[in-house]
């Protein structure tokens, strides 16, 4: 169920289940949508699991077609250690940020390594725990440089173009920022994790507004992923509150999504192959459904070309999909 008044946001379906490889996810932390319904999902796993190569980027569609996966644990080109975010540009290239490697790697749409840029530091083009990623209409990449408390705009080849932000709690300042999203006009929205808000900036980095400051009905606890649909509606994954907050363009709270998950198509096939699990789910159907529907650590999210909201529900190893009516 979703707590909302006349909300136009309706649950559609769930994608995924917990698996270490193949059609499913392991602690998905971000998702990016490409044209045609293709999705790229970053599986963070955990540091104990990482050497077993549970880390990967899964390629699937919003209609639950499994396409494949790429990359694995390691420090070489095309490998990942502690990934945080994924974005896709207009050419279909896929960008993956890694806060342990302190870089951004670029792959083609099939997962073949193309190039990388970035290193640890605070100079232009350097990072200290890069997190959120977004691409603008000019093909540039916006990187949330989390521990440097700034946003950097970088050309596709890694050339630094611009940055803004500093540590603090005032307008235009950050305290461990995480996610980033752009609207159709190029306005930039950055989740300010420890300040409990999302800040809006112009395309050149000028401060515009703040959403969800820690008071009132629409307050944010630990905002993570951010996305904006074609209507200007703002979606924020509130990791600390296990919800997704939905705001009107003027900052009013439109809805608070608590999760509506049902078993996915991949999950149905898995359960059907296990008679004991099938029996258990039938015996405890109401209890399982009540637990299963809720978000657990929603962190990354995106809006696709059809205004479908896709949420990386990291604690339950799946995506929840919503449709705007």
C-alpha contacts under 8 A as a table, 3 or more apart, distances in Angstrom:
res1	aa1	res2	aa2	distance
1	X	257	X	7.55
1	X	258	X	6.74
1	X	259	X	6.48
1	X	260	X	5.41
1	X	293	X	7.93
2	X	255	X	7.48
2	X	256	X	6.39
2	X	257	X	4.67
2	X	258	X	5.60
2	X	259	X	6.68
2	X	260	X	7.14
3	X	255	X	6.20
3	X	256	X	5.32
3	X	257	X	6.06
3	X	258	X	7.13
4	X	7	X	5.48
4	X	254	X	6.76
4	X	255	X	4.47
4	X	256	X	6.13
4	X	257	X	7.73
5	X	254	X	7.38
5	X	255	X	6.99
7	X	10	X	7.71
7	X	254	X	6.62
7	X	255	X	6.25
8	X	324	X	5.53
8	X	325	X	5.16
9	X	322	X	6.42
9	X	323	X	5.85
9	X	324	X	4.64
9	X	325	X	6.30
10	X	322	X	5.40
10	X	323	X	5.26
10	X	324	X	6.13
10	X	325	X	6.82
11	X	260	X	6.42
11	X	320	X	7.89
11	X	321	X	6.28
11	X	322	X	4.30
11	X	323	X	6.21
12	X	320	X	7.86
12	X	321	X	5.45
12	X	322	X	4.95
12	X	323	X	6.04
13	X	261	X	6.81
13	X	262	X	6.78
13	X	264	X	7.20
13	X	320	X	6.24
13	X	321	X	5.35
13	X	322	X	7.16
14	X	261	X	5.76
14	X	262	X	6.08
14	X	263	X	6.56
14	X	264	X	5.03
14	X	265	X	7.95
14	X	318	X	7.01
14	X	319	X	5.70
14	X	320	X	4.62
14	X	321	X	5.96
15	X	62	X	7.62
15	X	64	X	5.98
15	X	264	X	5.20
15	X	265	X	7.09
15	X	266	X	7.31
15	X	318	X	5.74
15	X	319	X	5.04
15	X	320	X	6.45
15	X	321	X	7.71
16	X	23	X	7.03
16	X	24	X	4.64
16	X	25	X	6.27
16	X	64	X	7.84
16	X	264	X	5.95
16	X	265	X	7.65
16	X	266	X	5.97
16	X	267	X	6.73
16	X	317	X	6.92
16	X	318	X	4.67
16	X	319	X	6.41
17	X	23	X	7.89
17	X	24	X	4.88
17	X	25	X	5.99
17	X	264	X	7.34
17	X	266	X	6.80
17	X	267	X	5.83
17	X	316	X	7.71
17	X	317	X	5.71
17	X	318	X	5.60
18	X	24	X	5.70
18	X	25	X	5.22
18	X	26	X	5.61
18	X	316	X	7.49
18	X	317	X	5.27
18	X	318	X	7.38
19	X	22	X	6.98
19	X	23	X	7.27
19	X	24	X	5.24
19	X	25	X	5.59
19	X	26	X	6.13
20	X	24	X	7.64
20	X	25	X	6.96
20	X	26	X	6.23
20	X	54	X	5.22
21	X	24	X	7.02
21	X	25	X	7.52
21	X	54	X	6.50
22	X	58	X	7.96
22	X	68	X	7.08
22	X	69	X	7.25
23	X	58	X	7.91
23	X	66	X	5.79
23	X	68	X	7.73
23	X	266	X	7.21
24	X	58	X	7.88
24	X	266	X	7.49
24	X	317	X	7.68
24	X	318	X	7.40
25	X	28	X	6.10
25	X	43	X	6.23
25	X	58	X	7.50
25	X	317	X	5.35
25	X	318	X	6.30
26	X	43	X	5.37
26	X	44	X	6.79
26	X	45	X	5.22
26	X	54	X	7.05
26	X	55	X	7.61
26	X	314	X	7.75
26	X	317	X	5.42
27	X	43	X	5.49
27	X	44	X	5.57
27	X	45	X	5.10
27	X	46	X	7.94
27	X	313	X	7.88
27	X	314	X	4.54
27	X	315	X	6.15
27	X	316	X	7.32
27	X	317	X	5.09
27	X	318	X	7.96
28	X	31	X	7.76
28	X	41	X	6.42
28	X	42	X	5.47
28	X	43	X	4.28
28	X	44	X	5.95
28	X	45	X	7.52
28	X	312	X	5.82
28	X	313	X	6.89
28	X	314	X	4.86
28	X	317	X	6.06
28	X	318	X	7.03
29	X	41	X	7.61
29	X	42	X	5.88
29	X	43	X	6.25
29	X	44	X	6.28
29	X	84	X	6.51
29	X	85	X	7.01
29	X	299	X	5.81
29	X	300	X	5.40
29	X	312	X	5.96
29	X	313	X	7.68
29	X	314	X	5.79
30	X	41	X	5.84
30	X	42	X	5.39
30	X	43	X	7.78
30	X	84	X	7.00
30	X	85	X	5.32
30	X	86	X	6.23
30	X	225	X	7.79
30	X	299	X	6.88
30	X	300	X	4.11
30	X	301	X	6.25
30	X	312	X	5.82
31	X	39	X	6.67
31	X	40	X	5.52
31	X	41	X	4.44
31	X	42	X	6.39
31	X	85	X	7.54
31	X	86	X	6.33
31	X	87	X	7.72
31	X	300	X	6.17
31	X	301	X	5.92
31	X	302	X	6.38
31	X	310	X	7.57
31	X	311	X	7.52
31	X	312	X	6.40
32	X	39	X	5.67
32	X	40	X	5.19
32	X	41	X	6.65
32	X	86	X	5.97
32	X	87	X	5.31
32	X	88	X	6.38
32	X	301	X	7.63
32	X	302	X	6.04
33	X	37	X	6.79
33	X	38	X	5.96
33	X	39	X	4.69
33	X	40	X	6.56
33	X	87	X	7.85
33	X	88	X	7.08
33	X	302	X	6.76
33	X	303	X	7.11
33	X	304	X	5.41
33	X	305	X	7.93
34	X	37	X	6.26
34	X	38	X	5.17
34	X	39	X	6.11
34	X	40	X	7.90
34	X	88	X	6.35
34	X	92	X	6.92
34	X	304	X	7.29
35	X	38	X	6.41
35	X	304	X	7.76
35	X	305	X	6.73
37	X	61	X	5.31
37	X	62	X	5.49
37	X	63	X	7.53
37	X	304	X	7.41
37	X	305	X	7.93
38	X	59	X	7.08
38	X	60	X	5.86
38	X	61	X	4.36
38	X	62	X	6.50
39	X	58	X	7.95
39	X	59	X	5.72
39	X	60	X	5.30
39	X	61	X	5.31
39	X	62	X	6.62
40	X	57	X	6.38
40	X	58	X	5.73
40	X	59	X	4.88
40	X	60	X	6.77
40	X	86	X	7.32
41	X	57	X	5.35
41	X	58	X	5.05
41	X	59	X	6.55
41	X	86	X	7.44
42	X	55	X	7.82
42	X	56	X	6.30
42	X	57	X	4.62
42	X	58	X	6.60
42	X	83	X	7.09
42	X	84	X	7.50
42	X	85	X	6.79
42	X	86	X	6.68
43	X	54	X	7.56
43	X	55	X	5.33
43	X	56	X	5.39
43	X	57	X	5.97
43	X	58	X	7.41
43	X	83	X	7.77
44	X	54	X	7.95
44	X	55	X	5.49
44	X	56	X	7.43
44	X	82	X	6.40
44	X	83	X	5.95
44	X	84	X	7.34
45	X	49	X	6.33
45	X	50	X	6.52
45	X	54	X	6.12
45	X	55	X	5.69
46	X	49	X	5.30
46	X	50	X	5.91
47	X	50	X	5.01
47	X	51	X	7.63
47	X	82	X	7.70
48	X	51	X	7.09
49	X	52	X	5.55
49	X	53	X	7.17
49	X	54	X	6.32
50	X	53	X	5.30
50	X	54	X	5.72
50	X	55	X	5.90
50	X	73	X	5.95
50	X	81	X	7.18
51	X	54	X	7.62
51	X	73	X	6.07
52	X	73	X	7.70
53	X	56	X	7.33
53	X	72	X	5.28
53	X	73	X	5.24
54	X	72	X	7.19
54	X	73	X	7.68
55	X	71	X	7.63
55	X	72	X	5.46
55	X	73	X	6.05
55	X	80	X	7.36
55	X	81	X	7.63
56	X	69	X	6.56
56	X	70	X	5.84
56	X	71	X	5.29
56	X	72	X	5.22
56	X	73	X	7.74
56	X	80	X	7.78
57	X	69	X	5.48
57	X	70	X	5.44
57	X	71	X	6.50
58	X	67	X	7.93
58	X	68	X	6.11
58	X	69	X	4.35
58	X	70	X	6.76
59	X	66	X	6.58
59	X	67	X	5.34
59	X	68	X	5.18
59	X	69	X	5.50
60	X	64	X	6.42
60	X	65	X	5.43
60	X	66	X	4.43
60	X	67	X	4.98
60	X	68	X	6.89
61	X	64	X	5.28
61	X	65	X	5.15
61	X	66	X	6.70
61	X	67	X	7.56
62	X	65	X	7.38
64	X	265	X	7.12
64	X	266	X	7.74
69	X	111	X	7.53
70	X	110	X	7.92
70	X	111	X	5.44
70	X	112	X	7.89
71	X	78	X	6.06
71	X	79	X	5.28
71	X	80	X	6.79
71	X	111	X	7.37
72	X	79	X	5.29
72	X	80	X	5.87
72	X	81	X	7.95
73	X	79	X	5.65
73	X	80	X	5.03
73	X	81	X	5.36
74	X	79	X	4.96
74	X	80	X	5.50
74	X	81	X	5.93
75	X	79	X	5.84
75	X	80	X	6.50
75	X	81	X	6.97
75	X	101	X	7.26
76	X	79	X	5.47
77	X	113	X	7.11
77	X	115	X	7.96
77	X	116	X	7.78
78	X	105	X	6.97
78	X	107	X	7.78
78	X	112	X	7.65
78	X	113	X	5.17
80	X	83	X	6.34
80	X	98	X	6.78
80	X	101	X	7.53
81	X	98	X	6.82
81	X	100	X	6.18
81	X	101	X	6.77
82	X	98	X	5.40
82	X	99	X	5.81
82	X	100	X	5.36
82	X	101	X	7.46
83	X	96	X	6.98
83	X	97	X	5.70
83	X	98	X	4.06
83	X	99	X	6.21
83	X	100	X	7.59
84	X	96	X	7.52
84	X	97	X	5.63
84	X	98	X	5.63
84	X	99	X	6.60
84	X	130	X	7.46
84	X	131	X	5.17
84	X	132	X	7.01
85	X	96	X	5.72
85	X	97	X	5.27
85	X	98	X	7.47
85	X	131	X	5.85
85	X	132	X	5.43
85	X	133	X	6.00
85	X	300	X	7.81
86	X	94	X	6.95
86	X	95	X	5.44
86	X	96	X	4.58
86	X	97	X	6.52
86	X	132	X	7.68
86	X	133	X	6.20
87	X	94	X	5.80
87	X	95	X	5.15
87	X	96	X	6.80
87	X	133	X	5.78
87	X	134	X	5.61
87	X	135	X	6.82
88	X	91	X	7.97
88	X	92	X	5.79
88	X	93	X	5.60
88	X	94	X	4.60
88	X	95	X	6.21
88	X	134	X	7.71
88	X	135	X	6.97
89	X	92	X	5.34
89	X	93	X	5.56
89	X	94	X	6.77
89	X	135	X	5.71
89	X	136	X	7.75
89	X	139	X	6.30
90	X	93	X	7.49
90	X	137	X	7.65
90	X	139	X	6.85
92	X	108	X	6.76
92	X	109	X	5.56
93	X	106	X	6.68
93	X	107	X	5.77
93	X	108	X	4.69
93	X	109	X	5.58
94	X	106	X	5.59
94	X	107	X	5.04
94	X	108	X	5.95
94	X	109	X	6.28
94	X	111	X	7.71
95	X	104	X	6.49
95	X	105	X	5.70
95	X	106	X	4.63
95	X	107	X	6.48
95	X	133	X	7.77
96	X	104	X	5.50
96	X	105	X	5.33
96	X	106	X	6.53
96	X	133	X	7.94
97	X	102	X	7.67
97	X	103	X	6.03
97	X	104	X	4.46
97	X	105	X	6.60
97	X	130	X	6.17
97	X	131	X	6.29
97	X	132	X	7.62
97	X	133	X	7.27
98	X	101	X	5.44
98	X	102	X	5.70
98	X	103	X	5.73
98	X	104	X	6.38
98	X	129	X	7.32
98	X	130	X	6.49
98	X	131	X	7.31
99	X	102	X	4.90
99	X	103	X	7.10
99	X	128	X	7.26
99	X	129	X	4.14
99	X	130	X	5.28
99	X	131	X	6.77
100	X	129	X	6.91
101	X	119	X	7.53
102	X	118	X	6.34
102	X	119	X	5.21
102	X	120	X	5.45
102	X	126	X	7.87
102	X	127	X	5.85
102	X	128	X	6.38
102	X	129	X	5.90
102	X	130	X	6.48
103	X	116	X	6.92
103	X	117	X	5.69
103	X	118	X	4.38
103	X	119	X	5.66
103	X	120	X	7.87
103	X	127	X	7.08
103	X	130	X	7.23
104	X	116	X	5.65
104	X	117	X	5.61
104	X	118	X	6.32
105	X	113	X	7.62
105	X	114	X	7.72
105	X	115	X	5.99
105	X	116	X	4.20
105	X	117	X	6.61
106	X	113	X	6.23
106	X	114	X	5.47
106	X	115	X	5.29
106	X	116	X	5.86
107	X	110	X	7.52
107	X	111	X	5.17
107	X	112	X	5.16
107	X	113	X	4.46
107	X	114	X	5.11
107	X	115	X	7.23
108	X	111	X	5.29
108	X	112	X	5.35
108	X	113	X	6.70
108	X	114	X	6.70
109	X	112	X	7.51
116	X	158	X	7.61
117	X	125	X	7.93
117	X	157	X	7.64
117	X	158	X	5.43
118	X	125	X	5.84
118	X	126	X	5.10
118	X	127	X	6.47
118	X	158	X	7.35
119	X	125	X	7.68
119	X	126	X	5.00
119	X	127	X	5.97
120	X	126	X	5.62
120	X	127	X	5.13
120	X	128	X	5.61
121	X	126	X	4.99
121	X	127	X	5.39
121	X	128	X	5.99
122	X	125	X	8.00
122	X	126	X	5.56
122	X	127	X	6.07
122	X	128	X	6.95
122	X	148	X	6.56
123	X	126	X	5.36
123	X	127	X	7.87
124	X	152	X	7.89
124	X	160	X	5.89
124	X	163	X	7.77
125	X	152	X	7.55
125	X	154	X	7.29
125	X	158	X	7.09
125	X	159	X	6.84
125	X	160	X	5.05
127	X	130	X	5.88
127	X	145	X	5.68
127	X	148	X	7.17
128	X	145	X	6.07
128	X	146	X	6.44
128	X	147	X	5.24
128	X	148	X	5.84
129	X	145	X	6.18
129	X	146	X	5.55
129	X	147	X	5.91
130	X	143	X	6.58
130	X	144	X	5.68
130	X	145	X	4.54
130	X	146	X	5.60
130	X	147	X	7.86
131	X	143	X	6.95
131	X	144	X	5.39
131	X	145	X	6.46
131	X	146	X	6.23
131	X	178	X	5.52
131	X	179	X	6.68
132	X	143	X	5.86
132	X	144	X	4.97
132	X	145	X	7.98
132	X	178	X	5.52
132	X	179	X	4.24
132	X	180	X	5.32
132	X	225	X	7.61
133	X	141	X	6.93
133	X	142	X	5.67
133	X	143	X	4.88
133	X	144	X	6.51
133	X	179	X	7.20
133	X	180	X	6.23
133	X	181	X	7.85
134	X	141	X	5.78
134	X	142	X	5.16
134	X	143	X	6.85
134	X	180	X	6.41
134	X	181	X	6.09
134	X	182	X	7.19
135	X	139	X	5.98
135	X	140	X	5.55
135	X	141	X	4.47
135	X	142	X	5.99
136	X	139	X	5.42
136	X	140	X	5.52
136	X	141	X	6.55
136	X	142	X	7.58
136	X	182	X	7.37
136	X	186	X	6.86
137	X	140	X	7.41
137	X	186	X	7.63
139	X	155	X	7.25
139	X	156	X	6.61
140	X	153	X	6.65
140	X	154	X	5.73
140	X	155	X	4.69
140	X	156	X	5.64
141	X	153	X	5.69
141	X	154	X	5.13
141	X	155	X	6.14
141	X	156	X	6.43
142	X	151	X	6.76
142	X	152	X	5.65
142	X	153	X	4.48
142	X	154	X	6.25
142	X	180	X	8.00
143	X	151	X	5.68
143	X	152	X	5.20
143	X	153	X	6.39
143	X	154	X	7.58
143	X	180	X	7.94
144	X	149	X	7.89
144	X	150	X	6.34
144	X	151	X	4.66
144	X	152	X	6.53
144	X	177	X	6.74
144	X	178	X	6.26
144	X	179	X	6.83
144	X	180	X	6.94
144	X	190	X	7.96
145	X	148	X	5.52
145	X	149	X	6.05
145	X	150	X	5.34
145	X	151	X	5.60
145	X	152	X	6.80
145	X	177	X	7.59
146	X	149	X	5.12
146	X	150	X	6.62
146	X	176	X	5.17
146	X	177	X	5.18
146	X	178	X	6.13
147	X	150	X	7.99
147	X	176	X	5.87
147	X	177	X	7.86
148	X	166	X	7.25
148	X	167	X	7.59
149	X	165	X	6.07
149	X	166	X	5.12
149	X	167	X	5.37
149	X	173	X	7.45
149	X	174	X	5.33
149	X	175	X	6.25
149	X	176	X	5.93
149	X	177	X	6.35
150	X	163	X	6.66
150	X	164	X	5.43
150	X	165	X	4.24
150	X	166	X	5.69
150	X	167	X	7.93
150	X	173	X	7.97
150	X	174	X	7.05
150	X	177	X	7.66
151	X	163	X	5.41
151	X	164	X	5.48
151	X	165	X	6.41
152	X	160	X	7.30
152	X	161	X	7.55
152	X	162	X	5.80
152	X	163	X	4.24
152	X	164	X	6.77
153	X	160	X	6.35
153	X	161	X	5.50
153	X	162	X	5.09
153	X	163	X	6.01
154	X	157	X	7.83
154	X	158	X	5.63
154	X	159	X	5.57
154	X	160	X	4.49
154	X	161	X	5.29
154	X	162	X	7.11
155	X	158	X	5.25
155	X	159	X	5.11
155	X	160	X	6.35
155	X	161	X	6.66
156	X	159	X	7.36
163	X	205	X	7.69
164	X	172	X	7.96
164	X	205	X	6.14
165	X	172	X	5.78
165	X	173	X	5.24
165	X	174	X	6.55
166	X	172	X	7.55
166	X	173	X	5.05
166	X	174	X	6.00
167	X	173	X	5.52
167	X	174	X	5.07
167	X	175	X	5.77
168	X	173	X	4.93
168	X	174	X	5.39
168	X	175	X	6.01
169	X	173	X	5.59
169	X	174	X	6.11
169	X	175	X	6.82
169	X	195	X	6.41
170	X	173	X	5.31
170	X	174	X	7.80
171	X	199	X	7.96
171	X	207	X	6.69
171	X	210	X	7.95
172	X	199	X	7.34
172	X	206	X	7.74
172	X	207	X	5.53
174	X	177	X	5.92
174	X	192	X	5.79
174	X	195	X	7.10
175	X	192	X	6.14
175	X	193	X	6.54
175	X	194	X	5.29
175	X	195	X	5.86
176	X	192	X	6.34
176	X	193	X	5.61
176	X	194	X	5.95
177	X	190	X	6.94
177	X	191	X	5.63
177	X	192	X	4.25
177	X	193	X	5.13
177	X	194	X	7.41
178	X	190	X	7.22
178	X	191	X	5.64
178	X	192	X	6.47
178	X	193	X	6.16
178	X	223	X	7.80
178	X	224	X	5.61
178	X	225	X	7.25
179	X	190	X	5.72
179	X	191	X	5.11
179	X	192	X	7.92
179	X	223	X	7.88
179	X	224	X	5.15
179	X	225	X	4.56
179	X	226	X	5.72
179	X	300	X	7.66
180	X	188	X	7.09
180	X	189	X	5.51
180	X	190	X	4.49
180	X	191	X	6.35
180	X	225	X	6.62
180	X	226	X	5.46
180	X	227	X	7.32
181	X	188	X	5.94
181	X	189	X	5.19
181	X	190	X	6.69
181	X	225	X	7.94
181	X	226	X	5.25
181	X	227	X	4.85
181	X	228	X	6.64
182	X	185	X	7.79
182	X	186	X	5.55
182	X	187	X	5.50
182	X	188	X	4.70
182	X	189	X	6.13
182	X	227	X	6.87
182	X	228	X	6.50
183	X	186	X	5.35
183	X	187	X	5.47
183	X	188	X	6.86
183	X	227	X	7.74
183	X	228	X	5.36
183	X	229	X	6.89
183	X	230	X	7.35
183	X	232	X	6.67
184	X	187	X	7.46
184	X	230	X	6.60
184	X	232	X	7.90
186	X	202	X	7.19
186	X	203	X	5.47
187	X	200	X	6.89
187	X	201	X	5.84
187	X	202	X	4.86
187	X	203	X	5.31
188	X	200	X	5.60
188	X	201	X	4.98
188	X	202	X	6.11
188	X	203	X	6.26
188	X	205	X	7.74
189	X	198	X	6.41
189	X	199	X	5.59
189	X	200	X	4.53
189	X	201	X	6.36
189	X	226	X	6.94
189	X	227	X	7.88
190	X	198	X	5.41
190	X	199	X	5.32
190	X	200	X	6.57
190	X	226	X	7.05
191	X	196	X	7.88
191	X	197	X	6.11
191	X	198	X	4.30
191	X	199	X	6.50
191	X	223	X	5.57
191	X	224	X	5.78
191	X	225	X	6.99
191	X	226	X	6.67
191	X	236	X	7.95
192	X	195	X	5.46
192	X	196	X	5.97
192	X	197	X	5.29
192	X	198	X	5.56
192	X	199	X	7.02
192	X	223	X	6.70
192	X	224	X	7.89
193	X	196	X	5.40
193	X	197	X	6.87
193	X	221	X	7.87
193	X	222	X	5.07
193	X	223	X	5.23
193	X	224	X	6.51
194	X	222	X	6.49
195	X	213	X	7.67
196	X	212	X	7.03
196	X	213	X	5.78
196	X	214	X	5.96
196	X	219	X	7.68
196	X	220	X	5.21
196	X	221	X	5.21
196	X	222	X	5.61
196	X	223	X	6.26
197	X	210	X	6.60
197	X	211	X	5.61
197	X	212	X	4.99
197	X	213	X	4.83
197	X	214	X	7.21
197	X	219	X	7.82
197	X	220	X	5.99
197	X	221	X	7.89
197	X	222	X	7.99
197	X	223	X	6.63
198	X	210	X	5.68
198	X	211	X	5.05
198	X	212	X	6.54
198	X	213	X	7.79
198	X	223	X	7.26
199	X	207	X	7.47
199	X	208	X	7.51
199	X	209	X	5.85
199	X	210	X	4.45
199	X	211	X	6.30
200	X	207	X	6.23
200	X	208	X	5.28
200	X	209	X	5.08
200	X	210	X	6.06
200	X	211	X	7.95
201	X	204	X	7.56
201	X	205	X	5.22
201	X	206	X	5.16
201	X	207	X	4.52
201	X	208	X	5.06
201	X	209	X	7.20
202	X	205	X	5.19
202	X	206	X	5.13
202	X	207	X	6.59
202	X	208	X	6.61
203	X	206	X	7.47
210	X	213	X	7.15
210	X	251	X	8.00
211	X	251	X	5.86
212	X	215	X	7.52
212	X	218	X	5.36
212	X	219	X	4.45
212	X	220	X	5.08
212	X	251	X	7.81
213	X	218	X	7.85
213	X	219	X	5.45
213	X	220	X	6.22
214	X	219	X	4.64
214	X	220	X	5.76
214	X	221	X	6.98
215	X	218	X	7.35
215	X	219	X	5.18
216	X	219	X	5.63
217	X	253	X	7.37
218	X	245	X	7.34
218	X	252	X	7.49
218	X	253	X	5.40
220	X	223	X	6.15
220	X	238	X	6.39
220	X	241	X	7.73
220	X	245	X	7.98
221	X	238	X	6.34
221	X	239	X	7.50
221	X	240	X	5.36
221	X	241	X	6.10
222	X	238	X	5.42
222	X	239	X	5.42
222	X	240	X	4.68
222	X	241	X	7.18
223	X	236	X	6.38
223	X	237	X	5.78
223	X	238	X	4.39
223	X	239	X	5.99
223	X	240	X	7.28
224	X	236	X	6.82
224	X	237	X	5.38
224	X	238	X	6.04
224	X	239	X	6.22
224	X	299	X	5.35
224	X	300	X	6.63
225	X	236	X	5.78
225	X	237	X	5.09
225	X	238	X	7.83
225	X	299	X	5.45
225	X	300	X	4.32
225	X	301	X	5.42
225	X	302	X	7.91
226	X	234	X	7.29
226	X	235	X	5.70
226	X	236	X	4.73
226	X	237	X	6.56
226	X	300	X	7.38
226	X	301	X	6.47
226	X	302	X	7.28
227	X	234	X	5.98
227	X	235	X	5.22
227	X	236	X	6.76
227	X	301	X	6.62
227	X	302	X	5.40
227	X	303	X	6.23
228	X	231	X	7.90
228	X	232	X	5.79
228	X	233	X	5.50
228	X	234	X	4.62
228	X	235	X	6.10
228	X	302	X	7.95
228	X	303	X	6.79
229	X	232	X	5.41
229	X	233	X	5.49
229	X	234	X	6.88
229	X	303	X	6.08
229	X	307	X	5.77
230	X	233	X	7.36
230	X	307	X	6.77
232	X	248	X	7.18
232	X	249	X	5.43
233	X	246	X	6.95
233	X	247	X	5.84
233	X	248	X	5.11
233	X	249	X	5.55
234	X	246	X	5.68
234	X	247	X	5.04
234	X	248	X	6.49
234	X	249	X	6.76
235	X	244	X	6.69
235	X	245	X	5.85
235	X	246	X	4.72
235	X	247	X	6.55
236	X	244	X	5.47
236	X	245	X	5.18
236	X	246	X	6.51
236	X	301	X	7.91
237	X	242	X	7.86
237	X	243	X	6.33
237	X	244	X	4.50
237	X	245	X	6.53
237	X	298	X	5.65
237	X	299	X	5.44
237	X	300	X	6.64
237	X	301	X	6.92
237	X	311	X	7.81
238	X	241	X	5.42
238	X	242	X	5.95
238	X	243	X	5.32
238	X	244	X	5.56
238	X	245	X	6.82
238	X	298	X	6.71
238	X	299	X	7.06
239	X	242	X	5.22
239	X	243	X	6.87
239	X	297	X	5.02
239	X	298	X	5.29
239	X	299	X	5.57
240	X	297	X	7.26
242	X	258	X	6.85
242	X	295	X	5.59
242	X	296	X	5.55
242	X	297	X	5.41
242	X	298	X	6.06
243	X	256	X	6.53
243	X	257	X	5.53
243	X	258	X	4.82
243	X	259	X	7.17
243	X	295	X	6.45
243	X	298	X	6.82
244	X	256	X	5.84
244	X	257	X	5.01
244	X	258	X	6.70
244	X	298	X	7.36
245	X	253	X	7.32
245	X	254	X	7.87
245	X	255	X	6.14
245	X	256	X	4.72
245	X	257	X	6.35
246	X	253	X	6.00
246	X	254	X	5.34
246	X	255	X	5.02
246	X	256	X	6.13
246	X	257	X	7.72
247	X	250	X	7.69
247	X	251	X	5.53
247	X	252	X	5.43
247	X	253	X	4.47
247	X	254	X	5.06
247	X	255	X	7.08
248	X	251	X	5.29
248	X	252	X	5.18
248	X	253	X	6.27
248	X	254	X	5.96
249	X	252	X	7.42
253	X	256	X	7.78
258	X	294	X	5.75
258	X	295	X	5.99
259	X	293	X	5.42
259	X	294	X	4.21
259	X	295	X	4.82
259	X	320	X	7.64
260	X	293	X	4.42
260	X	294	X	6.04
260	X	295	X	7.87
260	X	320	X	7.70
261	X	292	X	6.24
261	X	293	X	3.96
261	X	294	X	6.63
261	X	295	X	7.97
261	X	320	X	6.30
262	X	289	X	7.33
262	X	292	X	6.95
262	X	293	X	6.11
263	X	267	X	5.78
263	X	268	X	6.43
264	X	267	X	4.86
264	X	268	X	6.13
265	X	268	X	5.11
265	X	269	X	6.50
266	X	269	X	5.38
266	X	270	X	6.44
267	X	270	X	5.03
267	X	271	X	6.15
268	X	271	X	5.23
268	X	272	X	6.02
269	X	272	X	5.18
269	X	273	X	6.49
270	X	273	X	5.42
270	X	274	X	6.93
271	X	274	X	5.29
271	X	275	X	7.48
271	X	277	X	6.01
271	X	278	X	5.72
272	X	275	X	6.75
272	X	278	X	6.36
274	X	277	X	5.41
274	X	278	X	6.23
275	X	278	X	4.98
275	X	279	X	6.17
276	X	279	X	5.17
276	X	280	X	6.23
277	X	280	X	5.05
277	X	281	X	6.13
278	X	281	X	5.27
278	X	282	X	6.28
279	X	282	X	5.13
279	X	283	X	6.13
280	X	283	X	5.08
280	X	284	X	6.12
280	X	285	X	7.93
281	X	284	X	5.34
281	X	285	X	5.21
281	X	288	X	6.97
282	X	285	X	5.04
284	X	287	X	5.49
284	X	288	X	6.04
285	X	288	X	5.28
285	X	289	X	5.99
286	X	289	X	5.14
286	X	290	X	6.15
287	X	290	X	5.28
287	X	291	X	6.40
288	X	291	X	5.26
288	X	292	X	5.77
289	X	292	X	4.97
289	X	293	X	6.06
290	X	293	X	5.85
290	X	294	X	7.39
291	X	294	X	6.10
295	X	298	X	6.11
295	X	313	X	6.02
295	X	315	X	7.73
295	X	316	X	7.51
296	X	313	X	6.07
296	X	314	X	6.60
296	X	315	X	4.74
296	X	316	X	6.06
297	X	313	X	5.97
297	X	314	X	5.46
297	X	315	X	5.19
297	X	316	X	7.98
298	X	311	X	6.68
298	X	312	X	5.76
298	X	313	X	4.39
298	X	314	X	5.76
298	X	315	X	7.41
299	X	311	X	7.53
299	X	312	X	6.03
299	X	313	X	6.68
299	X	314	X	6.65
300	X	311	X	6.14
300	X	312	X	5.08
300	X	313	X	7.76
301	X	309	X	7.17
301	X	310	X	5.52
301	X	311	X	4.36
301	X	312	X	5.73
302	X	309	X	5.93
302	X	310	X	5.40
302	X	311	X	6.73
303	X	306	X	7.79
303	X	307	X	5.50
303	X	308	X	5.39
303	X	309	X	4.60
303	X	310	X	6.18
304	X	307	X	5.28
304	X	308	X	5.43
304	X	309	X	6.80
304	X	310	X	7.73
305	X	308	X	7.38
307	X	323	X	6.78
307	X	324	X	6.42
308	X	321	X	6.73
308	X	322	X	5.62
308	X	323	X	4.67
308	X	324	X	6.44
309	X	321	X	5.65
309	X	322	X	4.96
309	X	323	X	6.30
309	X	324	X	7.89
310	X	319	X	6.39
310	X	320	X	5.80
310	X	321	X	4.60
310	X	322	X	6.49
311	X	319	X	5.32
311	X	320	X	5.19
311	X	321	X	6.43
312	X	317	X	7.84
312	X	318	X	6.32
312	X	319	X	4.81
312	X	320	X	6.88
313	X	316	X	5.85
313	X	317	X	6.09
313	X	318	X	5.40
313	X	319	X	5.54
313	X	320	X	6.83
314	X	317	X	5.07
314	X	318	X	6.64
